[in-house]
Amino acid sequence: MPENLIDKKFLVNFTKDNQNKVIKKPLRLLVKKSLENYLLNLDNTKYINNLYPLILSELEQPLLDVIMQYTRGNQTKAALMMGINRSTLRKKLKKYGMN
């Protein structure tokens, strides 16, 4: 799906500061901050070679969970919403033990 057709205004987290003022934080900023925090607290003696699949799994599993709840378990609707093939969805559900 072309990126310009996706409405990103809902991919935002709303929080309040000390003065009770609403702060909007885009999802990508929250992901970035989490990744920065992970790297800052990383033990320098360890070599990382699986960061990409680690990050994907941290995002993919909750995405699948929420979409499957939203579609009430309808894999066809879920696959269409996610823009992936139904068989790919089934593989991903199996990967996370969600089948």
Residue frames as a rotation matrix with the C-alpha (Angstrom) as fourth column:
MET 1
0.582 0.813 0.000 0.00
0.813 -0.582 0.000 0.00
0.000 0.000 -1.000 0.00
PRO 2
-0.055 -0.617 0.785 1.44
0.480 -0.706 -0.521 3.40
0.875 0.348 0.335 -0.90
GLU 3
-0.591 -0.307 -0.746 2.57
0.803 -0.134 -0.580 5.27
0.078 -0.942 0.326 2.17
ASN 4
-0.970 0.199 0.141 0.64
-0.197 -0.980 0.027 8.42
0.143 -0.001 0.990 1.27
LEU 5
-0.164 0.963 -0.213 -2.65
-0.261 0.166 0.951 6.49
0.951 0.212 0.224 1.58
ILE 6
-0.115 0.050 -0.992 -1.98
0.811 0.581 -0.065 5.55
0.573 -0.812 -0.108 5.20
ASP 7
0.517 0.353 0.780 -3.45
-0.160 -0.855 0.493 7.89
0.841 -0.379 -0.385 7.80
LYS 8
-0.251 -0.777 -0.577 -0.67
0.531 0.388 -0.753 8.15
0.809 -0.495 0.316 10.38
LYS 9
-0.296 0.109 0.949 -2.40
-0.512 -0.857 -0.061 10.66
0.807 -0.504 0.309 12.64
PHE 10
0.742 0.633 0.218 -3.70
-0.540 0.372 0.755 7.82
0.397 -0.679 0.618 14.81
LEU 11
0.500 -0.659 -0.562 -0.25
0.603 0.730 -0.321 6.25
0.622 -0.179 0.763 15.33
VAL 12
-0.240 -0.463 0.854 0.30
-0.279 -0.809 -0.517 8.62
0.930 -0.362 0.065 18.23
ASN 13
-0.151 0.141 -0.978 0.59
0.886 0.457 -0.071 8.21
0.438 -0.878 -0.194 21.98
PHE 14
0.223 0.298 0.928 -1.01
-0.119 -0.937 0.330 10.90
0.967 -0.184 -0.174 24.14
THR 15
-0.130 -0.286 -0.949 0.46
0.928 0.303 -0.219 11.65
0.350 -0.909 0.226 27.55
LYS 16
0.845 0.371 0.385 0.29
0.203 -0.889 0.411 14.55
0.495 -0.270 -0.826 30.01
ASP 17
-0.252 -0.959 0.130 3.18
0.284 -0.202 -0.937 16.52
0.925 -0.199 0.324 31.43
ASN 18
-0.712 -0.137 -0.689 3.52
0.696 -0.005 -0.718 17.96
0.095 -0.991 0.099 34.95
GLN 19
-0.866 0.410 -0.287 1.23
-0.320 -0.894 -0.314 20.89
-0.385 -0.180 0.905 34.11
ASN 20
-0.165 0.834 0.526 -1.46
0.236 0.551 -0.800 18.47
-0.958 -0.008 -0.288 32.84
LYS 21
0.109 0.105 -0.988 -0.74
-0.836 -0.528 -0.149 19.57
-0.537 0.843 0.030 29.25
VAL 22
0.779 0.251 0.575 -1.40
0.053 0.887 -0.459 16.91
-0.625 0.388 0.677 26.59
ILE 23
-0.162 -0.884 -0.438 1.70
-0.752 -0.177 0.635 15.79
-0.639 0.432 -0.637 24.70
LYS 24
0.909 0.413 -0.053 1.47
-0.328 0.631 -0.703 13.90
-0.257 0.657 0.709 21.41
LYS 25
-0.189 -0.977 0.101 4.29
-0.679 0.204 0.705 11.49
-0.710 0.064 -0.702 20.61
PRO 26
0.389 0.299 -0.872 4.36
-0.887 0.378 -0.266 9.65
0.250 0.876 0.412 17.27
LEU 27
0.967 0.036 0.251 4.81
-0.107 0.956 0.273 5.89
-0.230 -0.290 0.929 17.44
ARG 28
0.629 -0.776 0.049 8.11
0.404 0.273 -0.873 6.12
0.664 0.569 0.485 15.54
LEU 29
0.068 -0.594 0.802 9.50
-0.586 -0.675 -0.450 8.45
0.808 -0.439 -0.393 18.23
LEU 30
0.574 0.205 0.793 8.52
-0.797 0.360 0.484 6.02
-0.186 -0.910 0.371 20.98
VAL 31
0.960 -0.271 0.070 10.18
0.279 0.918 -0.281 3.16
0.012 0.289 0.957 19.09
LYS 32
0.367 -0.863 0.347 13.30
0.095 -0.337 -0.937 5.27
0.925 0.377 -0.042 18.54
LYS 33
0.158 -0.267 0.951 13.52
-0.878 -0.478 0.012 6.19
0.451 -0.837 -0.310 22.23
SER 34
0.842 0.195 0.503 13.07
-0.430 0.805 0.409 2.56
-0.325 -0.560 0.762 23.26
LEU 35
0.816 -0.577 0.040 15.83
0.456 0.599 -0.658 1.47
0.356 0.555 0.752 20.91
GLU 36
0.164 -0.757 0.633 18.15
-0.290 -0.650 -0.702 4.22
0.943 -0.069 -0.326 22.15
ASN 37
0.399 0.068 0.914 17.45
-0.916 -0.018 0.401 3.15
0.043 -0.998 0.055 25.74
TYR 38
0.986 -0.030 0.163 18.16
0.027 0.999 0.019 -0.47
-0.163 -0.015 0.987 24.85
LEU 39
0.541 -0.828 0.147 21.52
0.439 0.128 -0.889 0.42
0.718 0.545 0.433 23.29
LEU 40
0.161 -0.469 0.868 22.50
-0.613 -0.737 -0.284 2.75
0.774 -0.486 -0.406 26.13
ASN 41
0.383 0.083 0.920 21.92
-0.893 0.287 0.346 0.03
-0.235 -0.954 0.184 28.70
LEU 42
0.897 -0.075 -0.435 23.57
-0.160 0.863 -0.479 -2.69
0.412 0.499 0.762 26.68
ASP 43
0.653 -0.730 0.203 26.48
0.034 0.296 0.955 -4.56
-0.757 -0.616 0.218 28.18
ASN 44
0.536 -0.487 -0.689 29.47
-0.816 -0.508 -0.276 -3.46
-0.216 0.711 -0.670 26.07
THR 45
-0.486 -0.762 0.428 31.01
-0.618 0.645 0.449 -6.91
-0.618 -0.046 -0.785 26.34
LYS 46
-0.018 0.576 0.817 28.21
0.356 0.767 -0.533 -8.46
-0.934 0.281 -0.219 24.31
TYR 47
-0.938 -0.237 -0.254 28.18
-0.172 -0.318 0.932 -8.48
-0.302 0.918 0.257 20.54
ILE 48
0.017 1.000 0.014 24.77
-0.250 0.018 -0.968 -7.89
-0.968 0.013 0.251 18.99
ASN 49
-0.937 -0.317 -0.149 24.01
-0.220 0.201 0.955 -9.73
-0.273 0.927 -0.257 15.79
ASN 50
-0.634 0.763 0.126 20.23
0.743 0.556 0.372 -10.10
0.214 0.330 -0.920 15.89
LEU 51
-0.804 0.285 -0.522 18.89
0.103 -0.798 -0.594 -6.61
-0.585 -0.531 0.613 16.52
TYR 52
-0.743 0.530 -0.409 16.70
-0.643 -0.393 0.657 -6.42
0.187 0.751 0.633 13.42
PRO 53
-0.367 0.662 -0.653 14.72
0.144 0.734 0.664 -9.63
0.919 0.150 -0.365 14.09
LEU 54
-0.666 0.092 -0.740 14.52
0.746 0.069 -0.663 -8.69
-0.010 -0.993 -0.115 17.79
ILE 55
-0.838 0.338 -0.428 12.94
-0.234 -0.932 -0.277 -5.31
-0.493 -0.131 0.860 17.03
LEU 56
-0.618 0.626 -0.476 10.62
-0.555 0.082 0.828 -6.80
0.557 0.776 0.297 14.41
SER 57
-0.453 0.454 -0.767 9.37
0.519 0.834 0.187 -9.43
0.725 -0.313 -0.614 16.83
GLU 58
-0.759 0.138 -0.637 8.76
0.547 -0.397 -0.737 -6.79
-0.355 -0.907 0.226 19.51
LEU 59
-0.693 0.522 -0.497 6.56
-0.600 -0.800 -0.004 -4.87
-0.400 0.295 0.868 17.08
GLU 60
-0.651 0.389 -0.651 5.06
-0.493 0.436 0.753 -7.72
0.577 0.811 -0.092 15.11
GLN 61
-0.772 0.329 -0.544 3.65
0.527 0.810 -0.258 -9.78
0.356 -0.486 -0.798 17.94
PRO 62
-0.582 0.617 -0.530 1.53
0.298 -0.444 -0.845 -7.01
-0.757 -0.649 0.074 19.52
LEU 63
-0.616 0.348 -0.707 0.44
-0.746 -0.546 0.380 -5.92
-0.254 0.762 0.596 16.04
LEU 64
-0.718 0.326 -0.616 -0.78
-0.140 0.798 0.586 -9.42
0.682 0.507 -0.527 15.24
ASP 65
-0.768 0.410 -0.492 -2.48
0.636 0.395 -0.663 -9.71
-0.077 -0.822 -0.564 18.62
VAL 66
-0.553 0.556 -0.620 -4.40
-0.115 -0.788 -0.605 -6.45
-0.825 -0.263 0.500 18.26
ILE 67
-0.592 0.317 -0.741 -5.35
-0.805 -0.177 0.567 -7.05
0.048 0.932 0.360 14.62
MET 68
-0.773 0.308 -0.554 -6.58
0.145 0.937 0.319 -10.57
0.618 0.166 -0.769 15.35
GLN 69
-0.657 0.570 -0.493 -8.68
0.585 -0.025 -0.810 -9.26
-0.474 -0.821 -0.317 18.24
TYR 70
-0.559 0.411 -0.720 -10.03
-0.463 -0.875 -0.140 -6.43
-0.688 0.255 0.680 16.08
THR 71
-0.468 0.346 -0.813 -11.03
-0.805 0.213 0.554 -8.85
0.365 0.914 0.179 13.30
ARG 72
0.319 0.585 0.746 -12.34
-0.871 0.491 -0.013 -11.39
-0.374 -0.645 0.666 15.86
GLY 73
-0.099 -0.512 0.853 -9.93
-0.179 0.853 0.491 -14.01
-0.979 -0.104 -0.176 14.55
ASN 74
0.868 0.427 0.254 -10.84
0.181 0.205 -0.962 -13.57
-0.463 0.881 0.101 10.88
GLN 75
-0.023 -0.992 0.127 -7.53
0.463 0.102 0.880 -14.24
-0.886 0.079 0.457 9.17
THR 76
-0.039 0.063 0.997 -8.73
0.993 -0.111 0.046 -13.07
0.114 0.992 -0.058 5.76
LYS 77
0.857 0.402 0.323 -9.73
0.354 -0.914 0.197 -9.65
0.374 -0.054 -0.926 7.12
ALA 78
0.721 -0.641 -0.263 -6.57
0.093 -0.287 0.953 -9.43
-0.687 -0.712 -0.148 9.21
ALA 79
-0.151 -0.802 0.578 -4.34
0.784 0.258 0.564 -10.22
-0.602 0.539 0.590 6.23
LEU 80
0.241 0.320 0.916 -6.14
0.857 -0.514 -0.046 -7.61
0.456 0.796 -0.398 4.12
MET 81
0.988 0.147 -0.049 -5.76
0.150 -0.832 0.534 -4.98
0.038 -0.535 -0.844 6.85
MET 82
0.460 -0.884 -0.081 -2.06
0.075 -0.052 0.996 -5.72
-0.884 -0.465 0.043 7.20
GLY 83
0.620 -0.190 -0.761 -1.47
-0.761 -0.382 -0.524 -5.83
-0.191 0.904 -0.382 3.46
ILE 84
-0.586 -0.800 0.131 -0.01
-0.754 0.597 0.274 -9.33
-0.297 0.062 -0.953 3.54
ASN 85
-0.326 0.403 -0.855 -0.99
-0.506 0.690 0.518 -12.70
0.799 0.602 -0.021 2.12
ARG 86
0.621 0.665 0.416 -3.20
-0.721 0.276 0.635 -14.90
0.308 -0.694 0.651 4.31
SER 87
0.774 -0.385 -0.503 -0.64
0.382 0.917 -0.115 -17.71
0.505 -0.104 0.857 4.26
THR 88
-0.314 -0.887 0.339 2.03
0.209 -0.413 -0.886 -15.24
0.926 -0.208 0.315 5.42
LEU 89
-0.010 0.414 0.910 -0.26
-0.835 -0.505 0.220 -14.19
0.551 -0.757 0.351 8.26
ARG 90
0.907 0.398 -0.134 -0.76
-0.282 0.815 0.506 -17.81
0.311 -0.422 0.852 9.26
LYS 91
0.286 -0.892 -0.351 3.02
0.565 0.453 -0.690 -18.38
0.774 -0.001 0.633 9.32
LYS 92
-0.487 -0.466 0.739 3.50
-0.223 -0.751 -0.621 -15.33
0.844 -0.467 0.262 11.52
LEU 93
0.394 0.706 0.589 0.71
-0.824 -0.013 0.567 -16.41
0.408 -0.708 0.576 13.89
LYS 94
0.878 -0.117 -0.463 2.32
0.194 0.974 0.120 -19.85
0.437 -0.196 0.878 14.16
LYS 95
-0.074 -0.988 0.137 5.74
0.309 -0.154 -0.939 -18.27
0.948 -0.027 0.316 14.79
TYR 96
-0.630 -0.129 0.766 4.36
-0.540 -0.636 -0.551 -16.51
0.558 -0.761 0.331 17.88
GLY 97
-0.921 0.273 -0.278 2.14
0.376 0.809 -0.452 -19.38
0.102 -0.521 -0.847 19.01
MET 98
-0.675 0.682 -0.281 -1.00
-0.419 -0.668 -0.615 -17.46
-0.607 -0.297 0.737 18.21
ASN 99
-0.751 0.378 -0.542 -2.72
-0.471 0.268 0.840 -19.95
0.463 0.886 -0.023 15.88
